[in-house]
């Protein structure tokens, strides 16, 4: 389960990705770590990035 603060931070970063705005590498790493343990965040990323981009992220591991 995500805390409110984590959910808000994650959604804000994903919104910036969708709008193609600047996202720091540390924020991308944070999203990746959260998505690896949260199916909810993984779904949000899949929607925001598209399945191809998400698969690229998963291929790294």
N, C-alpha and C positions, 0 to 999 in steps of 0.2 A: 504494500500500500504506500502511496506517495503522500508526503506531507504537502500541505497547501503551498508552502514556500517553494518546494521542489517542483510541484506541478506548474506553478506560475512561471518559474524560471525556465523550465523546459519548453512550455508553450510559447514564451516570448522568443526564445532562440529559434524554434521551428518557424514561427511567423516571419522572422527576419530572413531565414533561409528561403521560404516561399516567395518573399518579395525580392529576393536576390540582393539583399543588403549584406553589409560586412558582418561576418561571424568569425570570431577569434578561433584559433586552433584549439586553445584550451576549452572553449565552449563546445567545439565539435567532439573533443575527447570526452568531455563530461556527458554529452548526449549519448555517445557510444557506450559508455560505462553503464549509464542508467538503462539504456535500451537492452543491454545484455541480460539484465535481471528483471525487467518489467515488460510484460507483453503489451501493456497499455501504451507505454512510450514507444515501443517497437511499432505498434500500429499507427501512432501519430507520425512517426518518422516515415513510415511506408507511404502514408498519404501525402506528407509534405515533400518528400524527396522523389517519390516514385520508386517502383520496385527495382528498377535497374540500378539506381544509385545505392539503394539499401543493400543489394546483393554485392556490390563492389565493396562496401564497408565490411560485410560479413566474410568476404573472401580473404581479407587481410588476416583474420584469425585462423 
